[in-house]
């Protein structure tokens, strides 16, 4: 080590690490750029036009860059849009068309509406109220946290926002109050897996779900808010119902009385005082939105219009202000990257790229019965989340192609669309880096990484059995398939 470096480290021990991290990011970025240029100029396969191949190259390298985290997701989205239009791969109008999508605006509105839960304190109050009602023992406490997450999930379109912003602080406080490692481990795993299961149950429960509905529409099947909710309610509730007992198997020491936790929750509610005017308004708005979304097929009011109605009510009553809206960084970041990914997915379909990819994979498994092929696709799609650090990257990279392959094998379109919608979400539980909230729950340091992965895989397999078995039966009963 040179004298200059020794002086640098002694003066600021973090500066060398920062310098090394910056260099690593730069190396990653230059590698991805080189890879992009190589694909662009030297690799075009037969069966694709130049435009189709160039767009696929931009898409692949955008996903790789997201996984490598060389730049913020929003920055990568802008780069992708610029690359599409500046190179003439698609027109400028097509490059920015995603920003006018009603699905994208639904997500933005839902993000901002979720701000009302945290700003008014209603989300935390609801959680502590359920803990107070059902928290006499570990079983009741577990279901109180599950009910809280289930109650909040339709209106908070980010599992990170729900998990990191509401559920983790509560689970952490309760764990510290009880001061038991196995109990803390149980709560962290419970809240994390509940978070990703409820994400699979509602269109507005995860930021990546609207991207799937847009892709499914290009495949000939529209997943409306009500259709998604009806289809997911039975397999989702069953997955949630058995989740505590799976975890009790791994953490038997966590089974105990929790009256002290119940008293703690009661004190938190007491400290909060009675419901404020803004909390009442938020609660009423939440109820109105659920009603409008559930009855949308009858009233013919689009889900995005309903979201704008709810947002307008909160602005008129001053529950939210314009400053709240413009300061909601995650909403506008999601707006940019979701619009970009939606644009890429839509144009890949238009240019025939998805069909071409599907044909390549289909040719390898075409001799199998579609049910065997479906199991192979589901297994591959599930395991793919080990390689992808975000739910968005997983959906963007694999959802459209795998749905198309399933359709070519003869799998009913509604079945393949719904199966992969479920897997996309609950497969996020396999590791400690697959969603924004995962590192937070894992970082509480109650569970070693190996055990975290084993439990995640076990729960994922059980969820797959439920969604493939009970789910398909339920969809047949509803007449969806």
C-alpha positions in Angstrom: 0.0 0.0 0.0 1.4 3.4 -0.9 2.0 6.1 1.6 -0.7 8.2 -0.2 -3.2 5.4 0.2 -2.3 4.9 3.9 -2.8 8.6 4.6 -6.2 8.4 2.7 -7.4 5.5 4.8 -6.2 6.9 8.1 -7.9 10.3 7.3 -11.1 8.7 6.2 -11.5 4.9 6.3 -14.6 5.1 4.2 -13.1 7.0 1.3 -11.1 4.1 -0.1 -14.2 1.9 0.0 -16.2 4.6 -1.8 -13.5 4.9 -4.4 -13.4 1.2 -5.0 -17.2 1.0 -5.3 -17.2 3.8 -7.8 -14.5 2.0 -9.9 -16.4 -1.2 -9.7 -19.6 0.5 -11.0 -17.6 2.2 -13.8 -16.1 -1.2 -14.8 -19.6 -2.7 -14.8 -21.0 0.2 -16.9 -18.2 0.0 -19.5 -18.6 -3.8 -19.7 -22.3 -3.5 -20.3 -21.7 -0.8 -23.0 -19.2 -3.1 -24.7 -21.6 -6.0 -24.5 -24.4 -3.8 -26.0 -22.1 -2.7 -28.9 -21.1 -6.3 -29.5 -24.7 -7.5 -29.7 -25.8 -4.5 -31.8 -23.2 -4.9 -34.5 -22.1 -8.5 -34.6 -24.7 -11.0 -33.4 -28.1 -10.5 -35.1 -29.7 -13.9 -35.5 -31.8 -15.0 -38.5 -35.5 -14.4 -38.2 -35.4 -10.9 -36.8 -35.3 -7.5 -38.5 -32.6 -5.0 -37.6 -35.1 -2.9 -35.6 -36.4 -6.0 -33.7 -32.8 -7.1 -32.8 -31.7 -3.6 -31.8 -34.7 -3.2 -29.5 -34.1 -6.6 -28.0 -30.4 -5.6 -27.4 -31.5 -2.4 -25.7 -34.0 -4.4 -23.5 -31.4 -7.0 -22.5 -28.8 -4.5 -21.6 -31.3 -2.4 -19.7 -32.3 -5.5 -17.6 -28.6 -6.4 -17.1 -27.8 -2.9 -16.0 -30.7 -3.0 -13.5 -29.5 -6.2 -12.1 -25.9 -4.9 -11.9 -27.2 -1.6 -10.3 -24.7 0.5 -12.3 -27.1 3.5 -12.2 -30.5 4.3 -10.5 -33.4 2.5 -12.2 -34.9 5.8 -13.3 -31.7 6.8 -15.0 -31.5 3.5 -16.9 -35.1 4.0 -18.0 -34.2 7.4 -19.5 -31.1 5.9 -21.2 -33.3 3.2 -22.7 -35.8 5.7 -24.1 -33.0 7.8 -25.5 -31.3 4.8 -27.1 -34.6 3.7 -28.7 -35.4 7.1 -30.3 -31.8 8.4 -31.0 -30.8 5.3 -32.9 -34.1 5.3 -34.9 -35.0 1.8 -33.6 -38.5 3.1 -33.0 -40.0 6.6 -33.3 -39.9 9.2 -30.6 -43.7 9.0 -30.3 -43.4 5.2 -29.7 -40.5 5.7 -27.2 -42.5 8.0 -24.9 -45.9 6.3 -25.4 -45.6 4.5 -22.1 -46.0 7.8 -20.2 -49.6 8.1 -21.4 -50.5 4.6 -20.3 -53.4 4.5 -17.8 -51.8 1.6 -16.1 -48.7 3.7 -15.3 -50.9 6.5 -14.0 -52.8 4.0 -11.8 -49.6 3.1 -10.1 -48.6 6.7 -9.6 -51.9 7.6 -8.1 -51.8 4.6 -5.8 -48.3 5.5 -4.6 -49.5 9.0 -3.7 -52.7 7.7 -2.1 -50.5 5.4 0.1 -48.8 8.6 1.3 -52.0 9.3 3.1 -51.7 6.1 5.2 -48.2 7.1 6.5 -48.8 10.8 6.8 -52.0 10.4 8.9 -50.6 7.5 10.9 -53.6 5.3 9.9 -51.5 2.4 8.6 -49.6 2.1 11.8 -52.8 2.5 13.9 -54.5 -0.3 12.0 -51.6 -2.6 12.5 -51.4 -2.1 16.3 -55.2 -2.4 16.5 -55.1 -5.9 14.9 -52.2 -6.9 17.2 -54.3 -5.7 20.2 -57.3 -7.7 19.1 -55.7 -11.0 18.2 -52.2 -10.9 19.8 -52.8 -13.1 22.9 -50.4 -15.7 21.6 -48.0 -16.2 18.7 -50.7 -17.7 16.4 -53.0 -14.8 17.0 -50.2 -12.2 16.6 -49.2 -13.8 13.4 -52.6 -13.6 11.9 -53.0 -10.0 13.1 -50.0 -9.0 11.1 -51.2 -11.0 8.1 -54.6 -9.3 8.3 -53.0 -5.9 8.5 -50.9 -6.5 5.4 -53.9 -7.9 3.6 -56.0 -4.9 4.5 -53.3 -2.4 3.2 -52.2 -4.2 0.1 -54.9 -3.2 -2.4 -54.1 0.5 -1.9 -50.4 0.5 -1.4 -48.8 -0.5 -4.8 -45.4 -1.2 -3.5 -44.4 -4.2 -1.4 -41.4 -2.1 -0.4 -43.6 0.7 0.8 -45.8 -1.6 2.8 -43.0 -3.8 4.1 -40.3 -1.3 4.8 -42.5 1.7 5.7 -45.2 0.1 7.8 -44.8 -3.6 8.6 -41.0 -3.8 9.4 -41.0 -1.0 12.0 -43.9 -2.6 13.8 -42.4 -6.1 13.6 -39.1 -4.7 14.8 -40.7 -2.9 17.8 -42.6 -6.0 18.8 -39.5 -8.2 18.5 -37.4 -5.9 20.7 -40.3 -5.8 23.2 -40.3 -9.5 23.5 -36.5 -9.9 23.3 -36.5 -13.5 21.9 -34.4 -14.4 18.9 -36.6 -17.2 17.5 -39.7 -14.9 18.0 -38.0 -12.1 16.1 -37.0 -14.5 13.4 -40.5 -15.7 13.1 -41.9 -12.2 12.8 -39.4 -11.1 10.2 -40.0 -14.1 7.9 -43.8 -13.9 8.5 -44.0 -10.2 7.5 -41.7 -10.7 4.5 -43.6 -13.6 3.0 -47.0 -12.1 3.8 -45.8 -9.0 1.9 -45.0 -10.9 -1.3 -48.1 -13.2 -1.1 -50.5 -10.2 -0.8 -48.6 -8.6 -3.7 -49.8 -11.5 -5.8 -53.4 -11.0 -4.7 -54.3 -7.5 -6.1 -53.4 -5.6 -9.3 -52.6 -2.5 -7.1 -50.5 -4.4 -4.6 -47.2 -4.3 -6.5 -45.6 -1.9 -8.9 -44.8 -4.7 -11.3 -48.3 -6.1 -11.5 -49.6 -3.5 -14.0 -46.8 -4.3 -16.3 -48.0 -7.9 -16.3 -51.6 -6.8 -17.1 -50.3 -4.8 -20.1 -48.3 -7.7 -21.4 -51.3 -10.1 -20.9 -53.5 -7.8 -22.9 -51.2 -8.1 -25.9 -51.6 -11.9 -25.5 -55.4 -11.6 -25.8 -56.4 -11.6 -22.1 -57.1 -8.5 -20.0 -56.5 -8.8 -16.3 -58.7 -6.2 -14.7 -58.5 -5.3 -11.1 -61.6 -7.3 -10.3 -60.6 -10.4 -12.3 -57.2 -10.4 -10.7 -58.7 -10.1 -7.2 -61.3 -12.9 -7.8 -58.7 -15.2 -9.2 -56.1 -14.7 -6.5 -58.4 -14.6 -3.4 -58.6 -18.4 -2.8 -55.0 -19.5 -3.4 -53.8 -16.3 -1.8 -55.8 -16.7 1.4 -54.8 -20.4 1.6 -51.1 -19.4 1.3 -51.5 -16.9 4.0 -53.5 -19.3 6.2 -50.8 -21.9 6.3 -47.8 -19.6 6.4 -47.6 -19.3 10.2 -47.6 -23.0 10.7 -44.8 -23.5 8.1 -42.8 -21.0 10.1 -43.6 -22.6 13.4 -42.0 -25.8 12.1 -38.7 -23.8 11.6 -39.0 -21.7 14.8 -40.8 -23.9 17.4 -39.3 -21.8 20.2 -41.5 -18.9 19.0 -44.7 -20.5 20.1 -45.7 -18.8 23.3 -48.0 -16.4 25.1 -47.7 -12.8 24.0 -49.9 -10.8 26.4 -47.1 -8.3 26.9 -47.1 -7.6 23.2 -50.9 -7.1 23.3 -50.4 -4.6 26.2 -47.7 -2.9 24.2 -50.0 -2.5 21.2 -52.8 -1.2 23.4 -50.4 1.5 24.8 -49.4 2.5 21.3 -53.0 3.0 20.3 -53.7 4.9 23.5 -50.7 7.2 22.8 -52.1 7.9 19.4 -55.4 9.2 20.8 -58.7 9.0 19.0 -58.9 8.9 15.2 -58.2 12.3 13.8 -60.3 14.0 11.1 -57.7 13.2 8.5 -57.6 9.6 9.5 -61.4 9.4 9.1 -61.2 11.0 5.7 -58.4 8.6 4.7 -60.4 5.6 5.9 -63.5 6.8 4.0 -61.5 7.4 0.9 -60.0 3.9 1.1 -63.4 2.3 1.4 -64.8 4.3 -1.5 -61.8 3.3 -3.7 -62.3 -0.4 -2.9 -66.0 -0.1 -3.7 -65.2 1.6 -7.0 -62.6 -0.9 -8.0 -64.8 -3.9 -7.1 -67.8 -2.5 -9.0 -65.9 -1.1 -11.9 -67.2 -3.8 -14.4 -70.7 -2.7 -13.5 -70.3 1.1 -13.2 -67.9 1.2 -16.2 -65.6 3.4 -14.2 -62.0 2.7 -15.1 -59.7 1.8 -12.2 -57.4 4.7 -13.0 -60.3 7.1 -13.0 -61.2 5.8 -9.6 -57.7 6.4 -8.3 -57.8 9.9 -9.6 -61.1 10.4 -7.7 -59.6 9.2 -4.5 -56.5 11.4 -4.9 -58.7 14.5 -5.7 -60.7 13.9 -2.5 -57.6 13.8 -0.4 -56.3 17.0 -2.1 -59.6 18.9 -1.6 -59.8 17.9 2.1 -56.1 18.8 2.6 -55.2 15.4 3.8 -52.5 15.5 1.1 -51.0 18.7 -0.4 -49.3 19.4 -3.7 -46.0 19.4 -1.9 -46.8 15.8 -0.7 -47.4 14.8 -4.3 -44.2 16.3 -5.8 -42.1 15.0 -2.9 -43.2 11.4 -3.4 -39.9 10.4 -5.0 -40.7 6.7 -5.3 -43.9 7.4 -7.2 -42.2 9.4 -9.9 -39.2 7.1 -10.1 -41.7 4.2 -10.7 -43.5 6.4 -13.2 -40.4 6.7 -15.3 -39.1 3.1 -15.2 -42.5 1.5 -15.6 -43.3 3.7 -18.6 -40.0 2.8 -20.2 -40.4 -1.0 -19.5 -43.9 -0.9 -20.7 -42.7 0.8 -23.9 -40.0 -1.8 -24.5 -42.4 -4.8 -23.8 -45.1 -3.4 -26.1 -42.7 -2.7 -29.0 -40.9 -6.0 -28.6 -44.3 -7.6 -29.1 -45.2 -5.4 -32.1 -41.9 -6.1 -33.8 -42.3 -9.9 -33.4 -39.4 -10.4 -31.0 -41.5 -12.1 -28.3 -42.9 -14.5 -30.9 -39.4 -15.3 -32.2 -38.0 -16.0 -28.7 -41.1 -18.2 -27.9 -40.5 -20.2 -31.1 -36.9 -20.9 -30.1 -37.8 -22.3 -26.7 -41.0 -24.0 -28.0 -39.0 -25.9 -30.5 -37.1 -27.6 -27.6 -40.1 -28.7 -25.6 -42.8 -29.0 -28.3 -43.0 -32.8 -28.1 -44.2 -32.7 -24.5 -47.8 -32.5 -23.4 -48.7 -29.0 -22.4 -49.1 -29.9 -18.8 -45.6 -31.2 -18.6 -44.4 -28.2 -20.5 -46.2 -25.9 -18.1 -44.5 -27.5 -15.1 -41.1 -27.0 -16.8 -41.9 -23.4 -17.6 -43.1 -22.7 -14.1 -40.0 -24.3 -12.5 -37.7 -22.4 -14.8 -39.6 -19.1 -14.2 -39.5 -19.6 -10.4 -35.8 -20.4 -10.3 -35.1 -17.4 -12.5 -35.7 -15.1 -9.5 -32.4 -16.4 -8.0 -30.6 -14.4 -10.8 -32.8 -11.3 -10.7 -32.6 -8.7 -7.9 -36.0 -7.1 -8.4 -39.5 -8.2 -9.1 -39.6 -5.7 -12.0 -36.5 -7.2 -13.7 -38.0 -10.7 -13.3 -41.3 -9.6 -15.0 -39.6 -7.5 -17.7 -37.1 -10.2 -18.6 -39.3 -13.3 -18.5 -43.1 -12.8 -18.2 -44.1 -12.0 -21.8 -41.8 -14.6 -23.3 -42.8 -17.4 -20.9 -46.5 -16.7 -21.3 -46.1 -16.8 -25.1 -44.3 -20.2 -25.0 -47.0 -21.6 -22.8 -49.7 -20.5 -25.2 -47.8 -22.1 -28.1 -47.7 -25.4 -26.1 -51.5 -25.2 -25.8 -51.9 -23.9 -22.3 -55.1 -21.8 -21.9 -54.2 -18.1 -22.1 -56.0 -17.2 -18.8 -54.2 -20.1 -17.0 -50.7 -19.2 -18.1 -51.3 -15.5 -17.5 -52.6 -16.0 -13.9 -50.0 -18.7 -13.0 -47.1 -16.5 -13.9 -48.6 -13.5 -12.2 -48.7 -15.4 -9.0 -45.2 -16.9 -9.4 -43.7 -13.5 -10.3 -44.6 -12.2 -6.8 -44.3 -15.1 -4.4 -41.0 -16.3 -6.0 -39.5 -13.1 -4.5 -39.2 -14.9 -1.2 -36.4 -17.2 -2.3 -33.5 -15.0 -1.3 -32.7 -11.9 0.7 -32.2 -9.6 -2.3 -35.2 -10.2 -4.5 -37.4 -7.2 -3.5 -36.8 -3.8 -2.0 -38.0 -4.9 1.4 -36.1 -8.2 1.6 -32.7 -6.7 2.6 -34.4 -4.8 5.5 -36.1 -7.9 7.0 -33.0 -10.0 6.5 -30.8 -7.2 7.8 -32.5 -7.4 11.2 -30.0 -10.3 11.8 -32.4 -12.8 13.3 -31.8 -15.5 10.6 -28.6 -16.7 8.9 -28.5 -16.4 5.1 -28.5 -20.2 4.5 -31.6 -20.7 6.7 -33.3 -17.7 5.1 -32.8 -19.3 1.6 -34.0 -22.7 2.8 -37.2 -21.4 4.3 -37.8 -19.2 1.2 -37.5 -22.2 -1.1 -39.7 -24.3 1.1 -42.5 -21.7 1.2 -42.1 -21.0 -2.5 -42.6 -24.7 -3.4 -45.7 -24.9 -1.2 -47.1 -21.8 -2.7 -46.5 -23.2 -6.2 -48.4 -26.3 -5.3 -51.3 -24.2 -4.0 -51.4 -21.8 -7.0 -51.0 -24.6 -9.6 -53.4 -27.0 -7.8 -56.0 -25.1 -5.8 -55.6 -22.0 -8.0 -56.3 -23.8 -11.3 -59.3 -25.6 -9.7 -60.7 -22.2 -8.4 -60.2 -20.6 -11.8 -62.1 -23.4 -13.5 -64.9 -23.0 -10.9 -65.1 -19.3 -11.7 -65.2 -20.1 -15.4 -62.0 -18.2 -16.1 -60.3 -21.2 -17.7 
